[in-house]
């Protein structure tokens, strides 16, 4: 909700708390953070969180998983935000 309202600092704080409290890399938190960082023009940070999401996806079981759906959607949303078509082959595979 903080991100939707443009309260970027609160959104980052909630995200950081979620990462600390999660027993493993949580894809929902990663997706939100990737999108937020790219929306703010923090492409380096966004790329770092996207790499974490890619790692989580690679570790997930084969087949249709939440991680793969989130990864594909995040890649497509980032292309729309940035105007750069990166990782489309990864999105298609996911």
C-alpha positions, 0 to 999 in steps of 0.5 A: 500500500505504501508503494501504491501511495508513493510513500517510497521510504515506508515501502522500502522499510516494509520490504526490508522488514519482510526480507529479515522476517522471511525464512527464505527469499520471498518472491512476492517481496522481491517482485515488489522491490524490483518494480519499486526500484525500477519505477524510481529509476534505481536501475542498479538496485532493481537489477540486484533484486531481479537477480535475486528473483531469478535465483529463487526461480531457478531453485523452484521445482520444475513446472508451473510455479508462482516464482515463474509467473512472478518472474515473467510478469516482473520482466514484462512490467520492467520493460514497460517501465524502462523501455528496455526489452531485457530478459524476454527469453527468460520471461518466455521460458518461465 
